[in-house]
């Protein structure tokens, strides 16, 4: 029996997932779960980074009580883009901003005063989004934020956790690739960008590949936990890259959606696509594990329903996810459409009212009740998936035989069926804990329990139950797709 633990940190909660490998099967257990979320102070949103670290440390202490000499690997994965700075003494300069902080709103064009858009894309292969690390740093520069004066070392959130656990400073490749500071072809920091934005090269540590063993726990943590056999591993630290490792693919011609707050829809390729058409489509080349590139698009996803649910709770009606799915299933189909990625939906606020106002502004029927609002979101998401998948297939000129939906969103049976209907392809849903699973699989390869990505995916297929959805009502969904395109002007 080999034991591994994944700390999977999300924008709303964090989890410690324990993986038990018998040699033939991998089982997962949620060992600990805790709330996470941005903290508003003086009109800015920050992460409680010390609180996150304390949760990890406390969890390791508890793991040590039960698995003192058995735990082999520890890895942390997080959302992309966000970062912290250390000073010359290796101390945290300030709490990191959340990617949903409004400071970057409308600021993307400002990047092009330093470097043309085409040059930035040709170097990084990354889509232009307000959360991107480069834009966050650029806004700090424009505001002359004092954290930059004290900054000596850059760390993404997962890198920071690994540093505090081991004392080793590094930047793991998959998360670095979300920064818009990394050269997509060389997989090293893009010197022309650092020069154009007047960023000292020494600010950015060495980029290491996923699967690098960083080392043992620092002595004080080791004395508290007793985890003397455990090694901290720079896994695929970007949660999307980790989830994609856990895709139970049995063919090379597959697409995936890592479905949660965001939907990351894409395909796995060996070399970045840096064409003009890719730039026009605003599709990203992000780093994957095992030498892969993940050609993908970020789509605002269950965030819209999470915000609807939050608003209805504030109004006194708590709904479960099952309740919401049932209400949508009973509602009138195709009453209205939204573009999930319209900027109006990007930030906190009364999401149901925003959706109704969007439909009104587009001259559509206004969703009349909660069920219609939810169904409008789900149908629009499925149709937006179709739009993005068509563009990605156009870029790669490679057919797709099946779409895998992985992550927490794979539990939404209605959205899964809508997606199969919209794309006219079978959908295979699961595993739900894909991010933590991929995190652990990379660790297992690093420690020799698995030999390759292919072997890791075979283990997923044999260890986890999946759900298959076949397309239905093809003519109806094709007609509605054309209406969707005209309604939201895609």
C-alpha positions in Angstrom: 0.0 0.0 0.0 1.3 3.4 -1.0 -0.2 6.6 0.5 -0.2 10.1 -1.1 -1.9 13.3 -0.1 -3.0 16.1 -2.4 -3.9 19.6 -1.1 -6.3 20.8 -3.7 -6.9 24.6 -3.1 -9.9 26.2 -4.8 -11.3 29.6 -4.8 -14.1 28.6 -2.4 -12.7 25.7 -0.4 -9.6 23.7 0.2 -9.3 19.9 0.6 -6.8 17.4 1.7 -7.3 14.2 -0.3 -5.7 11.0 0.7 -4.8 8.5 -2.1 -4.3 4.8 -1.4 -2.7 2.7 -4.1 -2.9 -1.1 -3.7 -0.9 -1.8 -6.8 -4.0 -2.4 -8.9 -6.5 0.3 -7.7 -6.4 3.8 -6.4 -8.9 5.0 -3.8 -9.4 8.5 -2.7 -10.6 9.8 0.7 -11.4 13.4 1.7 -9.3 13.6 4.8 -10.1 17.3 5.6 -12.1 20.1 4.0 -12.0 23.8 4.9 -13.6 27.0 3.7 -11.6 29.3 1.5 -12.5 32.6 -0.1 -11.3 36.1 -0.8 -11.4 38.7 2.0 -12.6 42.2 1.2 -10.6 45.0 2.7 -10.8 48.7 1.6 -12.4 47.7 -1.7 -9.8 45.1 -2.6 -10.0 41.3 -2.4 -7.2 39.3 -0.9 -6.5 35.7 0.0 -6.0 34.7 3.6 -2.7 33.0 2.7 -1.5 32.4 6.3 -4.8 30.8 7.1 -4.5 28.5 4.1 -1.0 27.5 5.1 -2.2 26.8 8.7 -4.9 24.5 7.4 -2.3 22.6 5.4 0.1 22.3 8.4 -2.7 21.3 10.8 -3.7 18.6 8.3 -0.2 17.3 8.1 0.0 17.0 11.9 -3.2 14.9 11.8 -1.9 12.8 9.0 1.3 12.2 11.0 -0.7 10.8 13.9 -2.3 8.1 11.6 0.3 7.6 8.8 3.6 8.6 10.4 5.9 6.3 8.4 3.5 5.5 5.5 2.9 8.7 3.6 5.1 8.9 0.5 4.2 12.1 -1.2 2.7 15.6 -0.6 1.7 18.0 -3.4 -0.3 21.3 -3.6 -2.3 22.4 -6.5 -4.2 25.7 -6.8 -6.0 28.0 -9.3 -3.7 29.8 -11.7 -2.5 33.4 -12.1 -2.5 34.6 -8.5 0.9 35.2 -6.7 2.8 36.5 -3.8 6.1 38.3 -3.3 8.9 37.4 -0.8 11.4 40.0 0.4 15.2 39.6 0.5 14.9 37.6 3.7 12.3 35.2 2.2 9.5 36.7 4.2 6.0 37.3 2.8 5.6 40.9 1.6 1.8 41.1 1.7 -1.3 39.0 1.3 -1.8 38.2 -2.3 -4.7 39.8 -4.3 -7.5 37.6 -5.5 -7.9 37.3 -9.3 -11.4 38.6 -8.8 -10.2 41.9 -7.4 -11.6 44.6 -9.6 -8.3 46.4 -10.1 -7.7 44.8 -13.5 -11.1 45.5 -14.9 -10.9 47.0 -18.3 -7.1 47.2 -18.1 -6.0 44.7 -20.8 -5.4 47.4 -23.5 -2.9 49.1 -21.2 -0.6 46.1 -21.7 -0.2 47.0 -25.3 1.4 50.3 -24.5 4.4 48.2 -23.4 4.3 45.4 -26.0 2.1 44.8 -29.0 -0.7 42.3 -28.5 0.7 40.1 -31.3 4.2 39.9 -29.9 2.8 39.1 -26.4 0.8 36.2 -27.8 3.6 34.9 -30.1 5.8 34.7 -27.0 3.4 33.3 -24.5 0.6 31.7 -26.5 -1.8 32.7 -23.7 -5.3 34.1 -24.0 -5.8 37.7 -22.8 -7.8 37.7 -19.5 -8.1 40.1 -16.7 -6.8 37.6 -14.0 -3.5 37.0 -15.8 -0.5 37.5 -13.7 1.2 40.0 -16.1 -1.8 42.3 -16.0 -2.0 42.1 -12.2 1.6 43.1 -11.9 1.3 45.8 -14.5 -1.6 47.3 -12.5 0.5 47.3 -9.4 3.2 49.2 -11.4 0.7 51.8 -12.6 -0.5 52.3 -9.1 3.0 52.4 -7.7 2.0 49.8 -5.2 4.7 49.6 -2.5 4.8 45.8 -2.5 6.9 46.0 -5.6 9.6 47.9 -3.9 10.0 45.2 -1.3 9.6 42.3 -3.8 12.7 40.1 -4.2 11.1 36.7 -5.2 7.9 35.8 -7.1 5.8 32.8 -6.2 2.5 31.4 -7.4 0.3 30.3 -4.6 1.2 26.6 -4.9 4.9 27.5 -5.1 4.6 29.5 -1.9 3.0 26.6 -0.1 5.8 24.3 -1.2 8.4 26.9 -0.2 6.9 27.2 3.3 6.8 23.4 3.6 10.3 22.7 2.4 12.3 25.9 2.2 12.9 25.3 -1.5 12.1 28.2 -3.9 11.0 27.3 -7.4 8.2 28.0 -9.9 6.4 24.9 -11.2 5.9 25.0 -15.0 2.1 24.4 -15.3 1.3 27.4 -13.0 4.0 29.5 -14.5 2.4 29.0 -17.9 -0.7 30.9 -16.7 1.2 34.0 -15.9 1.7 35.5 -19.5 5.3 35.8 -18.5 6.5 32.4 -19.7 7.8 31.7 -23.2 5.5 28.9 -24.6 8.1 27.5 -26.8 11.2 27.5 -24.6 9.2 27.0 -21.3 11.4 29.6 -19.6 10.6 33.1 -18.5 10.2 35.4 -21.5 13.1 37.8 -21.3 11.6 40.3 -23.9 8.4 40.6 -21.7 10.4 41.1 -18.5 12.4 43.8 -20.2 9.4 45.6 -21.8 7.6 45.7 -18.4 10.8 46.6 -16.5 10.7 43.4 -14.3 14.1 42.3 -13.0 14.9 38.7 -14.1 16.1 37.8 -10.6 12.6 38.3 -9.4 11.5 35.0 -11.0 13.0 31.7 -9.7 13.9 28.7 -11.8 11.0 27.0 -13.6 10.8 23.3 -12.7 8.9 20.5 -14.4 5.9 18.9 -12.8 7.0 15.7 -11.0 10.2 17.2 -9.5 10.8 16.1 -5.9 11.5 19.3 -3.9 12.5 17.5 -0.8 11.5 16.6 2.8 9.5 18.8 5.1 11.4 21.5 7.0 12.8 20.3 10.3 10.2 22.2 12.5 7.3 20.7 10.5 8.9 17.3 10.5 9.3 17.3 14.3 5.5 18.2 14.6 4.3 15.6 12.1 6.8 12.8 12.1 6.2 12.3 8.4 9.8 11.3 7.8 9.1 9.2 4.7 7.1 11.9 2.9 8.5 14.0 0.1 7.1 17.2 -1.1 6.6 17.1 -4.9 6.1 19.9 -7.4 3.1 18.1 -8.9 1.1 19.7 -11.7 0.4 22.6 -9.5 -2.1 24.4 -11.7 -5.4 22.7 -10.9 -6.5 22.5 -14.6 -3.2 20.7 -15.6 -3.7 18.3 -12.7 -7.3 17.5 -13.7 -6.3 16.9 -17.3 -3.8 14.2 -16.1 -6.8 12.4 -14.6 -8.8 12.4 -17.8 -9.7 8.7 -18.4 -8.8 8.9 -22.1 -8.5 5.7 -24.1 -8.1 7.5 -27.5 -5.8 10.3 -28.5 -8.8 12.1 -30.2 -10.5 13.4 -27.2 -11.4 16.8 -25.8 -12.0 17.6 -22.1 -13.8 20.1 -19.9 -12.4 20.5 -16.4 -15.7 21.7 -15.0 -16.1 23.7 -11.8 -16.4 27.4 -11.1 -14.7 27.7 -14.5 -14.9 25.4 -17.5 -11.6 24.8 -19.1 -12.4 23.3 -22.5 -9.6 22.0 -24.7 -7.4 19.3 -26.2 -4.0 17.9 -25.4 -1.2 18.6 -27.9 2.6 18.3 -28.0 3.5 21.8 -29.3 1.9 25.2 -28.9 -0.3 26.7 -31.5 0.9 30.3 -32.1 -1.1 31.2 -35.2 -2.9 34.4 -35.9 -6.2 32.5 -35.8 -5.5 31.2 -32.3 -4.9 34.8 -31.3 -8.1 35.9 -32.9 -10.0 33.1 -31.1 -8.2 34.1 -27.8 -7.4 30.5 -27.0 -4.6 29.6 -24.6 -1.6 27.4 -24.8 -1.1 26.4 -21.2 1.5 24.0 -19.8 0.5 20.4 -19.0 2.2 17.6 -17.3 4.4 15.0 -19.1 5.6 17.5 -21.7 2.1 18.2 -23.0 0.5 21.6 -24.0 -3.2 22.1 -23.0 -4.8 24.1 -25.8 -7.9 25.5 -24.1 -10.4 28.2 -23.5 -11.6 29.5 -20.1 -15.4 29.7 -19.9 -17.2 31.2 -17.0 -19.1 28.2 -15.8 -20.8 27.1 -12.6 -19.7 30.5 -11.2 -23.0 31.9 -12.5 -25.1 29.3 -10.7 -23.0 29.6 -7.5 -23.7 33.3 -7.5 -27.4 32.7 -8.2 -27.5 30.3 -5.3 -25.7 32.7 -3.0 -28.2 35.5 -3.9 -31.2 33.3 -3.3 -29.7 32.3 0.1 -29.4 36.0 1.0 -33.1 36.3 0.1 -34.0 33.5 2.5 -34.3 30.5 0.2 -31.6 27.9 0.4 -31.4 25.5 -2.5 -29.4 22.4 -2.9 -27.7 21.7 -6.2 -30.1 18.8 -6.7 -33.0 21.2 -6.1 -31.6 23.6 -8.8 -31.2 20.8 -11.3 -34.7 19.5 -10.8 -36.2 23.1 -11.2 -34.3 23.5 -14.4 -35.4 20.1 -15.8 -39.0 21.1 -15.3 -38.7 24.5 -16.9 -39.4 25.6 -20.4 -36.5 24.9 -22.8 -34.7 27.5 -24.8 -36.6 30.5 -23.4 -33.5 32.7 -23.7 -29.7 32.7 -24.0 -26.8 34.4 -22.4 -23.1 34.6 -23.1 -21.5 33.2 -19.9 -18.4 35.2 -20.6 -20.0 38.6 -20.9 -18.1 40.9 -18.5 -21.4 41.8 -16.8 -21.2 38.3 -15.1 -17.6 38.5 -14.0 -17.9 39.9 -10.5 -20.0 39.4 -7.4 -23.5 40.9 -7.4 -27.1 39.9 -7.9 -26.6 37.3 -10.6 -30.2 36.4 -11.2 -31.0 40.1 -11.8 -28.0 40.4 -14.1 -29.2 37.4 -16.1 -32.7 38.8 -16.4 -31.4 42.3 -17.4 -29.0 40.7 -20.0 -32.0 38.9 -21.6 -34.1 42.0 -21.6 -31.3 44.1 -23.2 -31.0 41.4 -26.0 -34.7 41.6 -26.7 -35.4 38.1 -25.4 -38.1 36.8 -23.1 -37.0 37.4 -19.5 -36.6 34.2 -17.5 -39.6 34.4 -15.1 -38.5 32.2 -12.2 -35.6 30.4 -10.7 -36.0 27.3 -12.8 -36.0 29.3 -16.0 -32.9 31.2 -14.9 -31.1 28.0 -14.1 -32.1 26.4 -17.4 -31.0 29.5 -19.3 -27.6 29.2 -17.8 -27.2 25.5 -18.4 -28.4 25.5 -22.0 -26.2 28.6 -22.7 -23.2 26.8 -21.2 -23.7 23.7 -23.4 -24.0 25.9 -26.5 -20.9 27.9 -25.6 -19.0 24.7 -25.2 -20.0 23.8 -28.8 -18.8 27.2 -30.0 -15.4 26.9 -28.3 -15.0 23.2 -29.3 -15.6 24.0 -33.0 -12.9 26.7 -32.9 -10.4 24.4 -31.2 -11.0 21.6 -33.8 -10.6 24.3 -36.5 -7.2 25.2 -35.0 -5.8 21.7 -34.7 -7.6 20.1 -37.8 -7.9 17.0 -35.7 -11.3 15.3 -35.2 -12.7 14.7 -31.7 -14.4 11.4 -30.9 -15.5 11.9 -27.3 -15.7 14.7 -24.8 -14.6 14.0 -21.2 -16.1 16.2 -18.5 -14.1 15.9 -15.3 -14.1 17.7 -12.0 -17.0 18.6 -9.7 -19.1 19.8 -12.5 -19.2 16.3 -13.9 -21.9 15.6 -11.3 -24.4 17.9 -13.1 -26.3 15.2 -15.1 -28.5 17.8 -16.8 -25.6 19.8 -18.1 -23.8 16.7 -19.2 -26.8 15.7 -21.3 -27.2 19.2 -22.7 -23.6 19.2 -23.6 -23.8 15.9 -25.5 -26.8 17.2 -27.4 -25.1 20.5 -28.3 -21.9 19.0 -29.5 -23.4 15.9 -31.2 -20.8 13.7 -29.5 -20.7 11.2 -26.6 -19.8 12.7 -23.3 -18.0 10.7 -20.6 -18.4 12.2 -17.2 -16.1 11.7 -14.3 -14.1 11.4 -12.2 -15.4 14.2 -10.0 -12.2 14.6 -7.9 -10.1 14.9 -11.0 -7.8 17.7 -9.8 -6.7 16.0 -6.6 -6.5 12.7 -8.5 -4.2 14.2 -11.1 -2.1 15.8 -8.4 -1.6 12.3 -6.8 -1.0 10.6 -10.2 1.9 13.0 -10.9 3.3 12.2 -7.5 3.0 8.5 -8.1 5.0 8.7 -11.3 7.6 10.9 -9.5 8.0 8.2 -6.8 8.0 5.3 -9.2 4.6 3.7 -8.4 3.5 4.5 -12.0 5.6 4.6 -15.2 3.9 7.0 -17.5 0.9 9.2 -18.2 -0.7 6.3 -20.2 -0.4 4.0 -17.2 -1.8 6.7 -14.9 -4.9 7.0 -17.2 -5.4 3.3 -17.3 -5.4 3.3 -13.5 -8.2 6.0 -13.6 -10.3 3.9 -15.9 -10.0 0.8 -13.7 -10.5 2.7 -10.4 -13.4 5.0 -10.9 -17.0 4.7 -12.2 -17.8 6.9 -15.2 -21.2 8.0 -16.7 -21.8 8.0 -20.5 -24.2 10.4 -22.2 -25.2 10.0 -25.8 -26.4 12.9 -27.9 -30.2 13.4 -28.3 -32.5 15.7 -30.3 -29.7 16.7 -32.7 -31.9 18.7 -35.1 -33.5 20.7 -32.3 -30.1 21.5 -30.7 -28.6 22.5 -34.0 -31.4 24.9 -34.7 -31.1 26.4 -31.2 -27.3 26.7 -31.7 -27.8 28.9 -34.7 -30.3 31.0 -32.7 -27.8 31.2 -29.9 -25.0 32.5 -32.2 -27.3 35.2 -33.6 -28.7 36.2 -30.2 -25.4 36.9 -28.5 -23.5 37.9 -31.6 -20.7 35.4 -31.5 
